[in-house]
């Protein structure tokens, strides 16, 4: 079953001339799949990810998550949908500095006014090797540990899909492999659908399926 | 009316929470809407449970079928191998001897394929229980490399691995992970030319122990990298090399079941590095 589907997705910028950042992308991701989108700098992969996550509206085309066309929603509806259905992992971790690891992980669940499924959250914390760091503040953690906390936060609310944008971009190669391994293992353990954006083909091949993007188009 | 709606929604929320926790039971039996929804929820959960039971029964039937195939093919295959062996001991012409040898080789290949498929299916269906326990990664490497020694020696290939008095502990099922590593090292030996080198190195990370199996073989084309762990995939350049394209698939299934993962990096003509990451947590 497809959980994410794009149709003729385009993002064009008009600055005197037309820049086609994303130019007619059609692809879908099945439930539980781990897909990587690989492309060089300027290939349009980050613009694509931003549209998949509803952070940027397309010039043309649709993005469906769980059968819902997200750009048919009003801005406030989209904000709530995003909070409930999409987990984000960014290059720079984006943890809240005044909250400890556990509070950061639970934040999206509390923001939605829900009671966390603590048994599940415990499994996530343990899987990501954060049991001993749960009361630590982000500033007390290494880059790899911060990114692991960000992955735990993205997975803990059981979103329909996790979108990861260059999650190893700020890490040394050892911590990067740790983080990628845990992203992959978490996806398999919690049947979590994951879309990963990277410029690094070695990291991309750790996904179950790799999609290459060049000049805003998917290359088969 | 608003109060009624709030009450209904609150009860619905409680019902869904209870259904997730597996503790749902209908509380009221009257003509109200809440009572009707409760009964429907019970029915829905019952249907889900029945479907789960059906899936389990299907799995069990598949497991028996696999067992039957494995058992029932053993005797005829052994007979084919035996008679081909007896045939080759007769006074045969060169062509006849070649044909008899071909029968033996094919029977062995078929036997290996059936065994591998049975293992793969048992892993997929959960019939084989993979039980990761803390163990020393160096010891695991030594066991797996030892199993490959004869084939490597036959090709004058040295399989080098670090002997270390220190321990790196990770979680793995010692029997099945030894088989997974054996499959990868054996694959490296198979595709490395005579007098080549295969080396195995262990590195400790914060969350994983990494085992690199590095060969000086023909390497893998970049476009083929995502396919190497697929079931029955073999490179076009494999030619007549023995193998069914299932060893690396099995290795990945086993390592994944232990909470680890595998990746490969390679350059065509310059060899490959298969990296196995075993979880430490």
Boltz contact constraints between the chains, C-beta under 6 A:
constraints:
  - contact:
      token1: [A, 129]
      token2: [B, 207]
      max_distance: 6.0
  - contact:
      token1: [A, 129]
      token2: [B, 281]
      max_distance: 6.0
  - contact:
      token1: [A, 174]
      token2: [B, 205]
      max_distance: 6.0
  - contact:
      token1: [A, 178]
      token2: [B, 205]
      max_distance: 6.0
  - contact:
      token1: [A, 178]
      token2: [B, 206]
      max_distance: 6.0
  - contact:
      token1: [A, 178]
      token2: [B, 207]
      max_distance: 6.0
  - contact:
      token1: [A, 181]
      token2: [B, 208]
      max_distance: 6.0
  - contact:
      token1: [A, 181]
      token2: [B, 261]
      max_distance: 6.0
  - contact:
      token1: [A, 181]
      token2: [B, 277]
      max_distance: 6.0
  - contact:
      token1: [A, 184]
      token2: [B, 261]
      max_distance: 6.0
  - contact:
      token1: [A, 185]
      token2: [B, 259]
      max_distance: 6.0
  - contact:
      token1: [A, 202]
      token2: [B, 265]
      max_distance: 6.0
  - contact:
      token1: [A, 205]
      token2: [B, 225]
      max_distance: 6.0
  - contact:
      token1: [A, 205]
      token2: [B, 226]
      max_distance: 6.0
  - contact:
      token1: [A, 206]
      token2: [B, 263]
      max_distance: 6.0
  - contact:
      token1: [A, 210]
      token2: [B, 226]
      max_distance: 6.0
